[in-house]
C-alpha cells in the first residue's frame, strides 16, 4: 500500500515539475511580450495567466496521482497518462489563446484621454484601412496612436452610431493616426501632476521617480486619464514632446 502511494506521489511530483517548467516558459511569453509591465496589471494579464496556470498545473498532477498504478498493464498506463497530457495541453492552449486575444495592442489618445485597446476590441475586418505600419496587431505591447474625432460629416455620424454600439474610435483601424502630430493637443488637454499629489500625497514619490527618469522637474509633468476595460489609471507625459513616461494606478477623472 505504501509502495503504491509512494509511486503515485513520485509520478505526480514529476508531472508537477514538468508542468511548472512549461508554465514558466508560457509566463515568459505572456509577460515579456504580450503584457509588458505595467500592462500586465492594467489589462488584467496577471490574473488571467494565474487562473489558467493554476487550473492547468493542478489538474495534470492530480489526475496523474489518481490514475497512476504500476500494477496496470504498461499499454493501459501509457494510454491513461497520454489522455491526461492531451487534456492538459488542450486546456493550456485554450487558456493562452484567451490571454493572447485579450493582450493590449494600442495605447490611443482620444480627445482628452488615453485608452488601452486589446486585440479582441479591434474591428479586425478594417485593419487594411489602417495607416501604413498599423495594419497588423502588435505582439510586444501596445503601440502609441491617436484616434481624433473625424471631420467629415458622414464619418462623424458613423462614429456616433459606433459609439452607441459601444465601439470607441480607437477600436476602428480607419480612425488610427500616428500619435506625434497630436502630441501637442494631448499636452494642452493634460493637467499638472500637482493635482494628483493634492489628492494623495503618497503619489509624490513615484512622480518624483518618473520626473527623474525623464530628466525634468516634477512640476513640469502632465497627466491624462488612461482607461482600460478593467481599470482607470493615469498616464504621465513629459512636457517637451508629450511622450508617455509613466503610469500610475489612480483614477484620473476628477
N, C-alpha and C positions, 0 to 999 in steps of 0.2 A: 504493500500500500504506500509506504513512504517512498519507495523507489519510483513508483509510478507518479506520485505527486512531485517528486524532485525533477523527474524528466519533463513533466509538463511545465514547471516553473522555468527550467533551463530553456526550453523551446520558446516559451512566451517571452523570456528575457532577451533572447537572441532576436526575436521578431521585433521587440520594442526598440532594441538598439538600431536595427536596420531602418525601422520607421523613423526614428529620431534623426538619422543621417539624411534621409530623404526629406524630412521636414525642414532641416537646416538649409539644404540646397534650395528648396522651394522658397524659404524665407529670404534667402539672398536675392533671388529674382524679384520677389514681391517688394522688398523694402529698399533695395539698391537701384532698381529700375522703375518699376511701376508706381511705387508710392514713396519717393524720397522724402525725407523729413523736411518740413512738418506736415506734409500732406498725408502721411500715414495716420496721423491723428485727426486732421481736418476733414478728410474724406472717409474716415472710418475703416481704413485699410487694416489697422492692427486688430480691431475687434472682429472683422470678417476672417482674417487669417487665423486668429486664435480659435474661433469657433470651428473652422474647417479642420485645422490641425488636431485640435483636441478630440474631435469625433473620430478622425481617421487614425490617429496614433493609438487611441484607446481601443477602438473597435478591433483592429487586427490582432494585437497580442492577446486580448481577452478571448476572442474566438479560437485562437491557436491553443490557449490553455484549456479550452473546453474540448476540442476535438483531438488533441494530440494524445496518442496512446501507442506505445511501442509494440503492444500486442496485436495491433491491427496489421493486416497484410500490407506489404510495402506499397503496392499499387493503390490501395484504398487510402492510405495515409497521404501519399503524394497527391491524389485527387482532392482530398479534403483541404489540404494546405493550399493547393493551386486555386481552388474556388475562393478561399479566403483572400488570397493575394489579388485575384482578379477583382473581387468586390472592393477591396481596399484601394486599388489603383483607380477603378471607376469613380469611387467616391472622391478621391483626391483630385482627379482630372475635372470632375464636375464642379467641385469647390473652387479650384484655381481658375476655371473658366468664369465663374461668377465674380471672382475678385478681379480678373482681367477686364471684364465688361464694366466694372464699377470704377476702374482706375481713372484718376484725373488726367485730362488731356489738354485742357485750356484754362488759362487764367485771363479772364476777359474783362476789360474796362467798359462799363456801360454807364454813360452819363455822369453819375455821381457815386459809383460804387464799382467794386470788382466782383466777379462771380467765378466760382470754381466749377468747371463743367466736366462731367465724367463721360467716358466713351459711350455709355448707354444713353446719355442725354442727347447726343448729337444726331441730327437728322442726316444719317449717312447717305441717303439717296441723293443728297445735294452736294456731296463732297467735291464733285468735279466742278462745281460752280464757285468753289473757294479760290482765293488768290493763289498764285504760284507759290509753292513751298508749304502750303497749308492743306493740300489735297489728300494727305494721309494723316492718321491719328498718331500722336506721339506714343512711344513705348518707354520713354525715360523721363516721366514727369511732365507737368503741364507747360505748354507754350504760351508766351505772352502775346495777346492780341487785343484789339479794340473792336467793339460792336456798336458803332454810333447809330443814332436814330436815322432811318432813311429820309432823304429829302424829296424823293419822288412821291407824289400824292398817292399813286396806286400802291407803291410799296409801303407807304405809311398805313394805308387801310389793311393791307395784308399783314403787317406786323401787329396791328391791333387785334386782328382776328386770331393770329397765332397766340398772342398774349392771353386772350380769353380762353384758349385751349390749354394754357399752362406751358406754352413753349416760348422761352425767352429768346431775344435776338441772338444771344451768344450760342444758342443751340442750333442755329441755322447757318451753315457754312457760307451762303451767299452774302451774308452781312459781315463776315470777318474782314478785318483790315489790319495791317501792321500797326503795332502799338505806338511806335516812336512819333509819328505825326500827331498823335493825340495826347502825348505825354504832358504838354503844356496845359491842356484842358484839365487833365487829371490833377495837376498841381493847383490849378485855380479852384477846383472843387474841394481839394483836400483841406484839412484843418490842422492847426498846430497841435503837437503831441502834449503840450501843457494841459490841454483839456482832459487827456487821459489820466495824467498824474493827479489832477484835481479830483477826479472821480475815485481813483485808487492809488494811493501813494506807493504801493508795492510795485507799481509799474516803472518807477523811476530807475531801478537797477537794470532791467532788461532794455529799457530805452537808452540808457547810457551806454550799454554794450553795443547796441545797434549803431549808435552815433559814432562810437569809437571805430567800429569796423568800417564805416563809411568815410571816416576822416572829416566829419563835420560836427559843429556844435549841436548838442541835443535839441536846443530850442529851434534849430533850423529844420528839423524833421517834420514831415507832414504825414497824415494818415487818412485813409478812406475805409469805409466798411468793406468787408470781404464775406460774401455769402457762399455757403455750400448747402447741399441738401441736408446735411446733418448739423451744421453749426454756423454761428456768426462770429467771425474774427475781425481783426483789423489788419490792414496791410500798410507797412511803413514805406514812405517814399523819400528818396534823397532830393534835396532842393535844386540841384543843378539841372538834372535831366529827367526827373520824375520817375526814375527806375526803382523798382521794389528792392528793398534791402533787408526786410524782415517782416515777421508776422507775430501777432500776439492773440491769444485766445480770449479776446474781450469783445463784447457786443459794441460795434461802432455806431449803432443807430441811437443817438441821444441828442 
